[in-house]
Amino acid sequence: MKRLFLLTIALALMVGCIASGSVKNEQILIPLTDKIFLEKHDQNGRSYHIAAFTGNAQYQAAHMRIYELNGVQDVYIFPYQIVVKISPLFNWETIEPEILRILQQ
């Protein structure tokens, strides 16, 4: 499972490099924990890549809890990934620790 996740990330990065010509710093996955990686999209959007989630129920539970956080506008679920958009009136320094706490549970 871990190999499949790492292969998927490597392929996504390769496709991104080919499509864009160069990789911006925001497109590189940053390890937040040993099982959660971060990808910054813009100042209001981030993706959390989670290798540890194995079932749709885990994603749905995380989705509901993250969406209830103050300042979160949208939460999208993709395979091995949760995308979070926040309001421009809030900052990641206050919201992200709560998101990580939810994802690690």
N, C-alpha and C positions, 0 to 999 in steps of 0.2 A: 504494500500500500504506500509506504514511504517512497519507494523507488518510483512508483507511478506518479506521485505528487511532484517529486523533484523533476522527473522527465517532462511533466506537463508545464511546469514553470520554465524549464530550459527552452522548450519549444515555443512557449509564449514570448519569451524574451527574444528568441531568434527571429520569429515572425515580426515582432515589433521593430527590431533592428533593420530588417529587410524593408519593411513598409515605410519607415520613417527616415532611413538613411543613417541616422545616428540616435543614440540613446541619451535622453536627458537624465539628469540626476533624479528627477521625480519618478521616472519609470523603473528604477531599480528597486527590487524588493529589499526591504530593510528588516532584519530579524528583530522582533520585539521580545519574543521568548524563543525557546527551542522548538515551539510548535506553531507560532503565529508570526506571519510576515506581513509587513506593511507596504502598500504601494500608494503614493500620493498622486492624485489626479490634478487637483487644483487647490486653492486655499480653502475651499468648502467641501471637498470630496476626498475620501480615502477608501481603499480596499484593504480588507483584512483577509489574508489567505490562511486557511486553517487546515492543516493536515490531519488533525486529531478527530475532527467531526466525521462520524461514520454513517449517520442516518438523518433523514429529512426532519425527524422530530427534534433533533439537536439544533438544526438551523432555524426551525420555526420558533423554538423556545427563545433562542438568542435574538432572533428578529423582533419578537414581541417585546422583550425586555429592553433592547437597545432603542427601539422606536419610542418607548415611554420616557426616555431620558430628556431632560429639559434642554432644548436647543437643537435636537435632532429633527431634520425635516423629512428625510426619506431613508429607507433601508431597503436594499435589493439583495436577493439571494441568487448566487450562481454556484455551479459545482466547485466545492472547496473554497468558496469566496463569499464574503459579505461586504457589500459596498454601502458606506454611510455618507450621507450628505448632511451638513449642519447649516444652520442659519448664519448669515454673515455677521450677525450681532453677537455671536458666541465665538469662543476660541477653543482650539483643540486641547490646550493645556488643562482645561477644566473638564472636558468631556471624555477625552481619550482614556484616562485612568479607569473610569467607570466602564467603558466599552471593554477594555482588557480584562477587567475583573469578571464581567459577564462571560466573555469568551473562554476564560480559563476554568470556569466552574463546570 
